[in-house]
Structure formats: structure tokens, C-alpha cells
Amino acid sequence: MTSQLPFLRERVALVTGGGSGIGRACAIALAEAGADVHVVDIAEEPAVSVAARVGGRAHVVDLADPASIERLPA
């Protein structure tokens, strides 16, 4: 997939719901394309697991809580 999406190389990708399902698949595809992936999920273990698999970073965030969102790195 990397050759199909060269514009993602060295770009930052923030994937909400990245711990499972479609978000997990997106995180994996983005990492394979060379993006620096930040996996965001409300559940810590799945976020950490996917981040470890893709060489990215995990962030535990409740998107319904503005204070939680503010803790994301800029």
C-alpha cells in the first residue's frame, strides 16, 4: 500500500477509535503507508496494542469529554 499513498510518508495521522474495528484497520494501513500514527481510543489496552503493532503512540481519550481531548498533544 505504501506505493499507492506516498503522500502519507512522514505525515502525522490521528486515528480515533483506533483500538478496534475500522479504526484499527485504518491505523495499520496508515502506518504501512509511512505515516506517524497516533492511536486514540477510550480503552487503554486496545490503543496500546495497536500502537505497538504499528510503531505509533497510544492516547486514552474520551471524545465526549472536552477536558480529555485537551490532554492530546498538539
N, CA, C and O atoms as CSV, one atom per row, in Angstrom:
chain,resi,resn,atom,element,x,y,z
A,1,MET,N,N,0.814,-1.191,0.000
A,1,MET,CA,C,0.000,0.000,0.000
A,1,MET,C,C,0.862,1.261,0.000
A,1,MET,O,O,0.401,2.309,-0.452
A,2,THR,N,N,2.068,1.191,0.481
A,2,THR,CA,C,2.926,2.368,0.557
A,2,THR,C,C,3.058,3.054,-0.795
A,2,THR,O,O,2.996,4.281,-0.867
A,3,SER,N,N,3.238,2.295,-1.860
A,3,SER,CA,C,3.421,2.900,-3.173
A,3,SER,C,C,2.162,3.605,-3.654
A,3,SER,O,O,2.250,4.497,-4.497
A,4,GLN,N,N,1.002,3.233,-3.148
A,4,GLN,CA,C,-0.253,3.855,-3.553
A,4,GLN,C,C,-0.527,5.151,-2.795
A,4,GLN,O,O,-1.324,5.969,-3.255
A,5,LEU,N,N,0.099,5.352,-1.672
A,5,LEU,CA,C,-0.165,6.526,-0.836
A,5,LEU,C,C,1.130,7.205,-0.398
A,5,LEU,O,O,1.346,7.381,0.801
A,6,PRO,N,N,1.987,7.585,-1.322
A,6,PRO,CA,C,3.284,8.149,-0.938
A,6,PRO,C,C,3.176,9.477,-0.196
A,6,PRO,O,O,4.095,9.851,0.533
A,7,PHE,N,N,2.075,10.188,-0.369
A,7,PHE,CA,C,1.908,11.479,0.295
A,7,PHE,C,C,1.729,11.353,1.805
A,7,PHE,O,O,1.811,12.354,2.517
A,8,LEU,N,N,1.486,10.147,2.305
A,8,LEU,CA,C,1.325,9.942,3.749
A,8,LEU,C,C,2.653,9.732,4.467
A,8,LEU,O,O,2.705,9.779,5.696
A,9,ARG,N,N,3.709,9.505,3.725
A,9,ARG,CA,C,5.012,9.245,4.328
A,9,ARG,C,C,5.430,10.426,5.197
A,9,ARG,O,O,5.444,11.571,4.746
A,10,GLU,N,N,5.767,10.131,6.445
A,10,GLU,CA,C,6.227,11.103,7.434
A,10,GLU,C,C,5.171,12.136,7.822
A,10,GLU,O,O,5.507,13.166,8.405
A,11,ARG,N,N,3.907,11.878,7.512
A,11,ARG,CA,C,2.811,12.734,7.963
A,11,ARG,C,C,2.283,12.184,9.282
A,11,ARG,O,O,2.465,11.004,9.582
A,12,VAL,N,N,1.637,13.028,10.061
A,12,VAL,CA,C,1.035,12.601,11.324
A,12,VAL,C,C,-0.424,12.239,11.068
A,12,VAL,O,O,-1.165,13.011,10.460
A,13,ALA,N,N,-0.830,11.062,11.534
A,13,ALA,CA,C,-2.213,10.607,11.411
A,13,ALA,C,C,-2.758,10.320,12.802
A,13,ALA,O,O,-2.173,9.535,13.549
A,14,LEU,N,N,-3.869,10.948,13.154
A,14,LEU,CA,C,-4.536,10.712,14.422
A,14,LEU,C,C,-5.789,9.900,14.111
A,14,LEU,O,O,-6.672,10.366,13.391
A,15,VAL,N,N,-5.866,8.689,14.650
A,15,VAL,CA,C,-6.974,7.790,14.346
A,15,VAL,C,C,-7.822,7.607,15.595
A,15,VAL,O,O,-7.395,6.966,16.556
A,16,THR,N,N,-9.036,8.177,15.580
A,16,THR,CA,C,-9.944,7.988,16.706
A,16,THR,C,C,-10.617,6.628,16.565
A,16,THR,O,O,-10.909,6.180,15.456
A,17,GLY,N,N,-10.859,5.982,17.697
A,17,GLY,CA,C,-11.413,4.633,17.667
A,17,GLY,C,C,-10.416,3.642,17.098
A,17,GLY,O,O,-10.797,2.610,16.545
A,18,GLY,N,N,-9.134,3.961,17.238
A,18,GLY,CA,C,-8.083,3.157,16.627
A,18,GLY,C,C,-7.791,1.838,17.308
A,18,GLY,O,O,-6.973,1.061,16.816
A,19,GLY,N,N,-8.435,1.567,18.423
A,19,GLY,CA,C,-8.165,0.334,19.151
A,19,GLY,C,C,-8.845,-0.897,18.593
A,19,GLY,O,O,-8.482,-2.019,18.945
A,20,SER,N,N,-9.838,-0.700,17.715
A,20,SER,CA,C,-10.555,-1.861,17.184
A,20,SER,C,C,-11.283,-1.505,15.889
A,20,SER,O,O,-11.405,-0.338,15.519
A,21,GLY,N,N,-11.752,-2.528,15.228
A,21,GLY,CA,C,-12.601,-2.358,14.056
A,21,GLY,C,C,-11.982,-1.556,12.927
A,21,GLY,O,O,-10.811,-1.729,12.590
A,22,ILE,N,N,-12.790,-0.673,12.346
A,22,ILE,CA,C,-12.351,0.137,11.212
A,22,ILE,C,C,-11.195,1.047,11.607
A,22,ILE,O,O,-10.266,1.239,10.822
A,23,GLY,N,N,-11.239,1.611,12.815
A,23,GLY,CA,C,-10.151,2.474,13.272
A,23,GLY,C,C,-8.827,1.732,13.332
A,23,GLY,O,O,-7.790,2.271,12.944
A,24,ARG,N,N,-8.857,0.509,13.813
A,24,ARG,CA,C,-7.643,-0.324,13.873
A,24,ARG,C,C,-7.109,-0.572,12.470
A,24,ARG,O,O,-5.910,-0.440,12.223
A,25,ALA,N,N,-8.000,-0.930,11.555
A,25,ALA,CA,C,-7.590,-1.184,10.172
A,25,ALA,C,C,-6.995,0.073,9.543
A,25,ALA,O,O,-6.007,-0.005,8.812
A,26,CYS,N,N,-7.589,1.224,9.822
A,26,CYS,CA,C,-7.059,2.491,9.293
A,26,CYS,C,C,-5.678,2.777,9.867
A,26,CYS,O,O,-4.775,3.190,9.138
A,27,ALA,N,N,-5.509,2.562,11.165
A,27,ALA,CA,C,-4.208,2.804,11.801
A,27,ALA,C,C,-3.123,1.932,11.169
A,27,ALA,O,O,-2.017,2.404,10.906
A,28,ILE,N,N,-3.440,0.679,10.929
A,28,ILE,CA,C,-2.475,-0.235,10.319
A,28,ILE,C,C,-2.142,0.212,8.895
A,28,ILE,O,O,-0.972,0.248,8.512
A,29,ALA,N,N,-3.165,0.550,8.114
A,29,ALA,CA,C,-2.938,0.975,6.726
A,29,ALA,C,C,-2.127,2.265,6.668
A,29,ALA,O,O,-1.231,2.395,5.834
A,30,LEU,N,N,-2.432,3.213,7.540
A,30,LEU,CA,C,-1.694,4.478,7.561
A,30,LEU,C,C,-0.232,4.253,7.930
A,30,LEU,O,O,0.664,4.860,7.345
A,31,ALA,N,N,0.003,3.375,8.905
A,31,ALA,CA,C,1.381,3.074,9.298
A,31,ALA,C,C,2.131,2.396,8.156
A,31,ALA,O,O,3.297,2.704,7.908
A,32,GLU,N,N,1.472,1.482,7.468
A,32,GLU,CA,C,2.104,0.805,6.330
A,32,GLU,C,C,2.447,1.793,5.214
A,32,GLU,O,O,3.376,1.567,4.439
A,33,ALA,N,N,1.686,2.894,5.140
A,33,ALA,CA,C,1.946,3.924,4.132
A,33,ALA,C,C,3.028,4.895,4.581
A,33,ALA,O,O,3.422,5.785,3.827
A,34,GLY,N,N,3.510,4.724,5.816
A,34,GLY,CA,C,4.614,5.546,6.294
A,34,GLY,C,C,4.233,6.683,7.207
A,34,GLY,O,O,5.086,7.498,7.559
A,35,ALA,N,N,2.970,6.764,7.606
A,35,ALA,CA,C,2.535,7.839,8.499
A,35,ALA,C,C,2.969,7.570,9.940
A,35,ALA,O,O,3.152,6.423,10.346
A,36,ASP,N,N,3.127,8.645,10.696
A,36,ASP,CA,C,3.388,8.583,12.138
A,36,ASP,C,C,2.019,8.522,12.803
A,36,ASP,O,O,1.332,9.540,12.892
A,37,VAL,N,N,1.616,7.348,13.269
A,37,VAL,CA,C,0.244,7.114,13.715
A,37,VAL,C,C,0.077,7.314,15.219
A,37,VAL,O,O,0.857,6.806,16.025
A,38,HIS,N,N,-0.962,8.067,15.570
A,38,HIS,CA,C,-1.383,8.252,16.954
A,38,HIS,C,C,-2.736,7.557,17.085
A,38,HIS,O,O,-3.715,7.964,16.459
A,39,VAL,N,N,-2.781,6.510,17.902
A,39,VAL,CA,C,-3.993,5.725,18.089
A,39,VAL,C,C,-4.741,6.271,19.300
A,39,VAL,O,O,-4.224,6.265,20.417
A,40,VAL,N,N,-5.955,6.740,19.068
A,40,VAL,CA,C,-6.782,7.314,20.129
A,40,VAL,C,C,-7.961,6.387,20.375
A,40,VAL,O,O,-8.668,6.007,19.441
A,41,ASP,N,N,-8.171,6.024,21.643
A,41,ASP,CA,C,-9.298,5.173,21.996
A,41,ASP,C,C,-9.665,5.439,23.449
A,41,ASP,O,O,-8.845,5.924,24.227
A,42,ILE,N,N,-10.891,5.120,23.803
A,42,ILE,CA,C,-11.339,5.287,25.185
A,42,ILE,C,C,-10.792,4.161,26.071
A,42,ILE,O,O,-10.702,4.312,27.290
A,43,ALA,N,N,-10.430,3.042,25.456
A,43,ALA,CA,C,-9.902,1.887,26.188
A,43,ALA,C,C,-8.386,1.809,26.008
A,43,ALA,O,O,-7.887,1.814,24.882
A,44,GLU,N,N,-7.667,1.739,27.113
A,44,GLU,CA,C,-6.205,1.786,27.069
A,44,GLU,C,C,-5.572,0.572,26.385
A,44,GLU,O,O,-4.734,0.737,25.498
A,45,GLU,N,N,-5.952,-0.621,26.776
A,45,GLU,CA,C,-5.277,-1.823,26.271
A,45,GLU,C,C,-5.343,-1.942,24.749
A,45,GLU,O,O,-4.315,-2.185,24.118
A,46,PRO,N,N,-6.523,-1.779,24.139
A,46,PRO,CA,C,-6.543,-1.873,22.674
A,46,PRO,C,C,-5.718,-0.784,21.991
A,46,PRO,O,O,-5.057,-1.046,20.986
A,47,ALA,N,N,-5.751,0.424,22.525
A,47,ALA,CA,C,-4.969,1.521,21.938
A,47,ALA,C,C,-3.480,1.219,22.012
A,47,ALA,O,O,-2.754,1.408,21.036
A,48,VAL,N,N,-3.031,0.753,23.158
A,48,VAL,CA,C,-1.614,0.428,23.341
A,48,VAL,C,C,-1.211,-0.732,22.430
A,48,VAL,O,O,-0.131,-0.713,21.839
A,49,SER,N,N,-2.070,-1.731,22.318
A,49,SER,CA,C,-1.778,-2.893,21.484
A,49,SER,C,C,-1.616,-2.507,20.012
A,49,SER,O,O,-0.660,-2.924,19.358
A,50,VAL,N,N,-2.545,-1.714,19.500
A,50,VAL,CA,C,-2.466,-1.302,18.096
A,50,VAL,C,C,-1.268,-0.385,17.882
A,50,VAL,O,O,-0.556,-0.517,16.887
A,51,ALA,N,N,-1.041,0.541,18.807
A,51,ALA,CA,C,0.105,1.449,18.681
A,51,ALA,C,C,1.414,0.667,18.648
A,51,ALA,O,O,2.316,0.995,17.877
A,52,ALA,N,N,1.520,-0.360,19.477
A,52,ALA,CA,C,2.729,-1.185,19.484
A,52,ALA,C,C,2.893,-1.913,18.150
A,52,ALA,O,O,4.003,-2.035,17.632
A,53,ARG,N,N,1.798,-2.385,17.611
A,53,ARG,CA,C,1.855,-3.107,16.330
A,53,ARG,C,C,2.307,-2.201,15.185
A,53,ARG,O,O,3.049,-2.635,14.304
A,54,VAL,N,N,1.863,-0.948,15.197
A,54,VAL,CA,C,2.162,-0.049,14.074
A,54,VAL,C,C,3.354,0.860,14.334
A,54,VAL,O,O,3.733,1.655,13.474
A,55,GLY,N,N,3.947,0.743,15.528
A,55,GLY,CA,C,5.081,1.604,15.847
A,55,GLY,C,C,4.658,3.033,16.111
A,55,GLY,O,O,5.423,3.971,15.885
A,56,GLY,N,N,3.434,3.193,16.590
A,56,GLY,CA,C,2.902,4.531,16.846
A,56,GLY,C,C,2.789,4.836,18.323
A,56,GLY,O,O,3.442,4.210,19.157
A,57,ARG,N,N,1.953,5.803,18.630
A,57,ARG,CA,C,1.729,6.218,20.012
A,57,ARG,C,C,0.260,6.015,20.363
A,57,ARG,O,O,-0.616,6.173,19.512
A,58,ALA,N,N,-0.005,5.662,21.623
A,58,ALA,CA,C,-1.373,5.459,22.090
A,58,ALA,C,C,-1.789,6.614,22.991
A,58,ALA,O,O,-0.992,7.131,23.773
A,59,HIS,N,N,-3.050,7.007,22.866
A,59,HIS,CA,C,-3.615,8.053,23.710
A,59,HIS,C,C,-4.991,7.580,24.166
A,59,HIS,O,O,-5.825,7.199,23.345
A,60,VAL,N,N,-5.224,7.606,25.479
A,60,VAL,CA,C,-6.524,7.237,26.015
A,60,VAL,C,C,-7.323,8.522,26.165
A,60,VAL,O,O,-6.980,9.389,26.968
A,61,VAL,N,N,-8.395,8.635,25.382
A,61,VAL,CA,C,-9.186,9.858,25.344
A,61,VAL,C,C,-10.662,9.500,25.257
A,61,VAL,O,O,-11.052,8.606,24.506
A,62,ASP,N,N,-11.474,10.204,26.033
A,62,ASP,CA,C,-12.924,10.107,25.924
A,62,ASP,C,C,-13.368,11.303,25.090
A,62,ASP,O,O,-13.366,12.430,25.585
A,63,LEU,N,N,-13.744,11.079,23.847
A,63,LEU,CA,C,-14.089,12.178,22.950
A,63,LEU,C,C,-15.358,12.917,23.367
A,63,LEU,O,O,-15.660,13.977,22.818
A,64,ALA,N,N,-16.102,12.376,24.324
A,64,ALA,CA,C,-17.271,13.071,24.854
A,64,ALA,C,C,-16.890,14.035,25.972
A,64,ALA,O,O,-17.738,14.788,26.451
A,65,ASP,N,N,-15.631,14.023,26.392
A,65,ASP,CA,C,-15.145,14.856,27.498
A,65,ASP,C,C,-14.130,15.875,26.976
A,65,ASP,O,O,-12.999,15.506,26.658
A,66,PRO,N,N,-14.519,17.158,26.884
A,66,PRO,CA,C,-13.604,18.180,26.366
A,66,PRO,C,C,-12.262,18.235,27.103
A,66,PRO,O,O,-11.230,18.474,26.476
A,67,ALA,N,N,-12.259,18.020,28.410
A,67,ALA,CA,C,-11.004,18.048,29.170
A,67,ALA,C,C,-10.085,16.912,28.732
A,67,ALA,O,O,-8.866,17.081,28.681
A,68,SER,N,N,-10.659,15.772,28.420
A,68,SER,CA,C,-9.874,14.637,27.949
A,68,SER,C,C,-9.249,14.950,26.591
A,68,SER,O,O,-8.097,14.599,26.338
A,69,ILE,N,N,-9.998,15.600,25.732
A,69,ILE,CA,C,-9.498,15.973,24.406
A,69,ILE,C,C,-8.348,16.964,24.532
A,69,ILE,O,O,-7.378,16.887,23.778
A,70,GLU,N,N,-8.447,17.880,25.467
A,70,GLU,CA,C,-7.406,18.897,25.672
A,70,GLU,C,C,-6.064,18.283,26.058
A,70,GLU,O,O,-5.021,18.909,25.867
A,71,ARG,N,N,-6.080,17.067,26.599
A,71,ARG,CA,C,-4.832,16.417,27.006
A,71,ARG,C,C,-4.063,15.803,25.834
A,71,ARG,O,O,-2.916,15.385,25.992
A,72,LEU,N,N,-4.690,15.751,24.669
A,72,LEU,CA,C,-3.967,15.245,23.492
A,72,LEU,C,C,-2.820,16.191,23.169
A,72,LEU,O,O,-2.975,17.407,23.279
A,73,PRO,N,N,-1.681,15.656,22.776
A,73,PRO,CA,C,-0.570,16.544,22.400
A,73,PRO,C,C,-0.922,17.326,21.138
A,73,PRO,O,O,-1.640,16.844,20.261
A,74,ALA,N,N,-0.405,18.523,21.076
A,74,ALA,CA,C,-0.696,19.381,19.904
A,74,ALA,C,C,0.115,18.956,18.711
A,74,ALA,O,O,0.003,19.558,17.642
